Amino acid sequence: MEVLSRADWQVRAAAHAARVDVWVQPHLARRRSGNRHPVHDFLFTYYWQRPAALRRWHPGFGVVLSDAAAEYADLKGYAVAEERASVSAAYLDSQRALLESIQRLLVATAGRTPTLGCFGLHEWAMVHGTSDVRHDWPLRLGPSATDEVVESHRIACSHFDAFRFFTDSARPLNTLQPGRDDRASYEQPGCLHAGMDLYKHAFRLTPLIPSELVADCFELAWDIRELDMRASPYDFSDLGFEPVRIETPEGKQAYVAAQRIFAQRGAPLRQRLIDACDRLLAAAGLPVA
């Protein structure tokens, strides 16, 4: 067990809070004022981790924090003895099923070659054949032209949590039919949403993994979200987001180039999460796949 002095762990906790406050504080200010940002609020509204939980620093399983009873005694997963706090073995044992599930999905995803060229059509398919829009924002091409883009392209969305929002008319147009319970059979590392979901997997493993890894995954998700919305059918130019016009050859090239970079950025983070799951499963006395 690694033991951190109060001075050492407070430095790391403060650095983590300062890092994530770049994203958290503007969101909280918008929430207080009743304003919404259709691009930047997504990671706080779609994903269910509260901003306060993102700011809270955790060292991960196997690290003992000295003089930390006041800050950590009441946090889920921690045990405190003689003013020292650490994530408990009992909590680790209670998370076995989650660890196995996340590890299985991440290993399956990492084992596939990235598939590029979906062009972000999932967002277009979510408004196909309807006047209802998900983000209360104008469509860049209007409803009819947006439908034409969907109908003139091959759609191959592999991510269930995007596919489930397709309209009824768009769902049969998808060449894949991912389901809620077979994610490991479909997820692939070129998918933007699979990259964003690394943040979801990371915070679900909190407090078993270090918060620095959670923040790394959040940063990637933040950047991916911007591309996702720039390539969407919505016009966010008034917010400073130049559209990636995926209905054009030039837009397609730009999208694939950015998608490739995000796949490359996501690979080491996915591996760090896999390694963390392997270590935790071994500590829990379970075989590692």
NUKE-260873 format. One line per 10 residues: number of its first residue (from 1); their letters; for each residue x, y, z of C-alpha. Coordinates in steps of 0.05 Angstrom, whole numbers, plus 5000, padded with zeros to 4 digits. Layout:
<sites>
NUM	A	X:Y:Z | ... $
</sites>
This chain:
<sites>
1	MEVLSRADWQ	5000:5000:5000 | 5026:5069:4981 | 5019:5121:5036 | 5012:5194:5019 | 5023:5249:5069 | 4969:5301:5078 | 5012:5353:5044 | 5023:5308:4984 | 4952:5286:4973 | 4925:5356:4982 $
11	VRAAAHAARV	4970:5381:4927 | 4944:5328:4880 | 4871:5341:4901 | 4879:5416:4889 | 4912:5405:4821 | 4855:5359:4800 | 4801:5407:4821 | 4836:5465:4786 | 4842:5423:4722 | 4769:5403:4718 $
21	DVWVQPHLAR	4744:5471:4740 | 4761:5496:4670 | 4700:5456:4648 | 4659:5452:4712 | 4654:5524:4733 | 4626:5551:4667 | 4574:5496:4668 | 4554:5514:4740 | 4550:5587:4721 | 4503:5571:4663 $
31	RRSGNRHPVH	4461:5527:4708 | 4454:5582:4760 | 4433:5632:4706 | 4385:5584:4672 | 4425:5583:4607 | 4440:5520:4569 | 4497:5504:4522 | 4477:5450:4471 | 4549:5428:4461 | 4585:5437:4527 $
41	DFLFTYYWQR	4531:5416:4576 | 4525:5347:4547 | 4579:5313:4589 | 4543:5338:4652 | 4472:5322:4631 | 4476:5259:4589 | 4528:5227:4635 | 4503:5224:4706 | 4565:5243:4746 | 4553:5307:4784 $
51	PAALRRWHPG	4603:5365:4776 | 4620:5360:4850 | 4637:5287:4842 | 4682:5302:4783 | 4719:5354:4824 | 4729:5306:4882 | 4798:5274:4879 | 4809:5200:4892 | 4877:5166:4894 | 4851:5097:4873 $
61	FGVVLSDAAA	4852:5030:4907 | 4917:5013:4942 | 4934:5084:4965 | 4928:5107:5037 | 4916:5180:5053 | 4944:5205:5119 | 4904:5253:5162 | 4845:5247:5115 | 4788:5225:5161 | 4752:5291:5158 $
71	EYADLKGYAV	4750:5292:5082 | 4740:5219:5065 | 4705:5184:5123 | 4636:5194:5095 | 4652:5179:5022 | 4626:5115:4991 | 4678:5060:4986 | 4726:5086:5039 | 4749:5057:5104 | 4782:5101:5157 $
81	AEERASVSAA	4828:5077:5213 | 4873:5121:5256 | 4858:5182:5213 | 4881:5145:5151 | 4832:5136:5093 | 4834:5086:5036 | 4786:5051:4989 | 4766:4987:5025 | 4775:4916:5003 | 4701:4905:5018 $
91	YLDSQRALLE	4682:4959:4968 | 4728:4929:4916 | 4695:4861:4926 | 4626:4892:4917 | 4647:4919:4848 | 4669:4853:4818 | 4611:4848:4769 | 4621:4920:4745 | 4696:4909:4736 | 4686:4846:4696 $
101	SIQRLLVATA	4633:4879:4652 | 4674:4941:4637 | 4738:4901:4625 | 4702:4854:4577 | 4674:4912:4536 | 4740:4951:4534 | 4781:4890:4514 | 4731:4873:4458 | 4732:4944:4433 | 4808:4950:4436 $
111	GRTPTLGCFG	4815:4886:4396 | 4780:4914:4335 | 4809:4956:4279 | 4779:5026:4281 | 4723:5035:4230 | 4724:5105:4202 | 4677:5140:4155 | 4610:5138:4191 | 4611:5214:4182 | 4571:5226:4245 $
121	LHEWAMVHGT	4506:5207:4212 | 4477:5182:4277 | 4458:5254:4295 | 4425:5262:4227 | 4387:5197:4236 | 4359:5223:4302 | 4319:5276:4266 | 4302:5238:4202 | 4229:5245:4182 | 4209:5290:4239 $
131	SDVRHDWPLR	4204:5364:4256 | 4226:5350:4327 | 4298:5366:4342 | 4338:5340:4401 | 4378:5403:4417 | 4326:5458:4407 | 4372:5488:4354 | 4362:5502:4279 | 4380:5450:4227 | 4435:5475:4182 $
141	LGPSATDEVV	4402:5448:4118 | 4330:5447:4140 | 4287:5384:4150 | 4279:5361:4077 | 4353:5368:4058 | 4372:5335:4124 | 4329:5275:4107 | 4361:5272:4038 | 4430:5267:4069 | 4408:5209:4112 $
151	ESHRIACSHF	4374:5172:4055 | 4432:5182:4007 | 4486:5152:4053 | 4501:5084:4080 | 4491:5087:4155 | 4532:5039:4198 | 4524:5061:4270 | 4554:5010:4318 | 4539:5046:4383 | 4474:5026:4417 $
161	DAFRFFTDSA	4468:5090:4458 | 4468:5130:4394 | 4426:5080:4354 | 4371:5079:4406 | 4355:5152:4391 | 4345:5141:4316 | 4275:5158:4293 | 4230:5101:4273 | 4240:5117:4199 | 4316:5118:4205 $
171	RPLNTLQPGR	4326:5056:4247 | 4316:5006:4189 | 4367:5046:4148 | 4423:5026:4195 | 4463:4968:4168 | 4477:4946:4240 | 4427:4933:4295 | 4465:4939:4361 | 4427:4922:4424 | 4430:4941:4497 $
181	DDRASYEQPG	4459:4874:4517 | 4508:4860:4461 | 4552:4923:4463 | 4616:4881:4465 | 4597:4851:4398 | 4593:4918:4364 | 4635:4971:4398 | 4696:4993:4357 | 4750:5044:4374 | 4737:5090:4315 $
191	CLHAGMDLYK	4667:5108:4342 | 4664:5177:4372 | 4614:5155:4424 | 4658:5096:4444 | 4713:5148:4456 | 4667:5193:4497 | 4644:5133:4537 | 4714:5122:4563 | 4695:5178:4611 | 4633:5140:4632 $
201	HAFRLTPLIP	4672:5077:4645 | 4724:5116:4685 | 4676:5151:4732 | 4637:5087:4742 | 4702:5058:4769 | 4710:5116:4818 | 4738:5113:4872 | 4776:5051:4852 | 4818:5087:4800 | 4857:5153:4805 $
211	SELVADCFEL	4818:5216:4788 | 4874:5237:4741 | 4852:5181:4694 | 4780:5203:4700 | 4800:5274:4681 | 4841:5250:4622 | 4780:5213:4596 | 4736:5273:4608 | 4783:5317:4568 | 4780:5269:4509 $
221	AWDIRELDMR	4704:5266:4514 | 4700:5342:4514 | 4740:5348:4450 | 4702:5292:4416 | 4636:5324:4434 | 4655:5386:4396 | 4670:5347:4333 | 4606:5307:4342 | 4565:5371:4342 | 4604:5406:4288 $
231	ASPYDFSDLG	4589:5347:4242 | 4516:5344:4263 | 4458:5372:4223 | 4452:5431:4271 | 4481:5500:4258 | 4523:5519:4318 | 4563:5573:4282 | 4534:5627:4327 | 4569:5591:4385 | 4635:5591:4348 $
241	FEPVRIETPE	4633:5520:4321 | 4649:5517:4247 | 4608:5462:4214 | 4641:5400:4187 | 4599:5393:4125 | 4597:5317:4120 | 4549:5321:4061 | 4608:5345:4019 | 4672:5307:3999 | 4715:5358:4035 $
251	GKQAYVAAQR	4673:5352:4098 | 4678:5276:4096 | 4754:5280:4091 | 4758:5328:4149 | 4713:5284:4191 | 4753:5220:4178 | 4818:5256:4193 | 4792:5281:4260 | 4760:5213:4276 | 4827:5179:4264 $
261	IFAQRGAPLR	4862:5226:4313 | 4810:5214:4366 | 4817:5139:4357 | 4891:5146:4367 | 4881:5189:4429 | 4830:5141:4458 | 4873:5078:4450 | 4922:5091:4508 | 4866:5114:4553 | 4826:5051:4538 $
271	QRLIDACDRL	4888:5010:4553 | 4899:5047:4619 | 4828:5030:4639 | 4838:4957:4619 | 4902:4954:4659 | 4866:4985:4719 | 4810:4933:4713 | 4861:4877:4708 | 4898:4901:4770 | 4834:4909:4810 $
281	LAAAGLPVA	4807:4842:4789 | 4872:4810:4810 | 4869:4846:4877 | 4799:4819:4885 | 4824:4749:4873 | 4790:4740:4805 | 4823:4713:4743 | 4843:4764:4691 | 4822:4749:4619 $
</sites>
